[in-house]
């Protein structure tokens, strides 16, 4: 084996330049689960590694649980370190690339810290704990060093963004902790690829583990040395002329992660599962197309900021009763995650864990997530992963994904905590709207991508022809950039412009100015001759606008414009003065008979090359 690296397309390669697609599983032994290091059932572990190889796997992720290795501050357990070396040796002997995860506080719904870490000591904020953590990272990495050429990267920790400590610390403290720990690893292994180990909460929440450069104290993004626009500041006399990259291919594909919010991380990770209550949108189970769209969308979001590995996935339900639904789910998500840019695929977890220990006694479903049964057979309904893994592993030439036909807009300031420049975006609310817009756009036949607000927008000639702003609030600088992009030939569909930050630049883009505010009453709209109900408005405000360059496409019963069309330069702006995605989500949460929210046809109509014909809105009345 040879040292793993990243190629220009953000896939892994070996030292000879051959592409390497990690396929495998996350691992704890069935007999003892998280107590592996203490129990150390070596024969069982080695037999499981043999089984992985027989299934065609090339990678195994395992977890170096901190309390097992440093039971007292500064004292490392020699027996545990010896067992770590045994496991690494066994992986290498079988041709498996190990991916050790260093900080394992959160695991299967339990939290495991050394006994000497008190409840008042925050992992990311307490100076003493930070020093101990850095020393721990260096110590474990020192034992990994002889195996450096065989590793599938070093994983910083397991779902650190899920820890209560993350949300309790400030984003700046989380960012600095990440910098310290990745630095400690590189003190020993300067060429190691480091993964984040984070899950989808990077997208749906603000726990301090962020994507992009949004947030106080984080420098603006750069594009090959050119500064991206800073929020609210004109970059040059003409924003259209400054900092626009010459090729969207380079904008789309970074060689390493470009998220200053996770300093030192080379490969972002994504974890996600089809449990409706674990996501911010109302969705169904394994067979629901919306549920099937979630994990690929999370991968797509992360991929916009750097390489991303699908480090944990599964069906949660693995019984024979769930087999048809599990099969449908896997057949939907795996090709879609591949298309979204995932560079590896690790199942959670390899085997069922019937061990009667914490946390499986509390979270008993965690004991039945195995890919294979007790006899080592892949469970019914999960076989497609094996088929996919075999194909992915040998697809050394890469994957020819078709270019997106519409891009969803990721605002410059996506996260709210400790970010005074944020005009009002909240990660949960923005993500909900992005998720539902992505699903409906794909249902309509569009191929979706992500357009980052912290970077220059590639021109339509470079591949970004349509952008949907799904209810987020761009800053002044972003609005200027969007206007420049439209003038070059882009089509912007803007749902719910911010009524409290509507000033001259918004008027220049939309071709309208606010005349008055009105109460937010439900209404209907018919842009394509179907009748859609709209109930939500940005900041709860319904606007009366005066047109100054736009034309009215649809008006309500009071004669107030609702959908505007504006030609601007070579391009076009379609503005909807309601919170469209919010209205869709509200209806999904509380369906009302006779009410039809916008669906996939809405996007087809408003993103059509020919603008919809003018229509009139009618009042919907009270529900």
Secondary structure, 3 states (H helix, E strand, C coil): CCCCEECCCCCEECCCCCEECEEEEECCECCCECCHHHHCCHHHHHHHHHHHHHCCCCEEEEECCHHHHCCECCECCHHHHHHHHHHHHHHHHCCCEEEEEEECCEECCEECCCCCCCCCCCCCCCHHHHHHHHHHHHHHHHHHHHHHHHCCCEEEECCHHHCHHHHHCCHHHHHHHHHHHHHHHHHHCCCCCEECCCCCHHHHCCCCCCCCCCCCCCCCCEECCEECCCCCCCCCCCHHHCCCCCCHHHHHCCCCCCCHHHCCCCEEEEEECCCHHHCCCCCCCCCCHHHHHHHHHHHHHHHCCCCEEEEEECCCCCCHHHHHHHHHHHHHHHHHHHHHCEEEEEECCCECCCCCCCCCCCCHHHHHCCCECCCCCECCCCHHHHHHHHHHHCCCCCCCCCCCCEEEEECCCCCCCCCCCCCCCCHHHHHHHHHHHHHHHHHCCCCEEEEECCCCCCCHHHCCCEEEEECCCCCHHHHHHHHHHHHCCCEEEEECCCCCCCCHHHHHHHCEEEEEEECCCCEEECCCCCCEEECCCHHHCEEEEEECCCEEEEECCCCCEEEEEEEECCEEEEEECCCHHHHHHHHHHCCCCCCCCCCHHHHHHHCCCCCCCCEECCECCCC
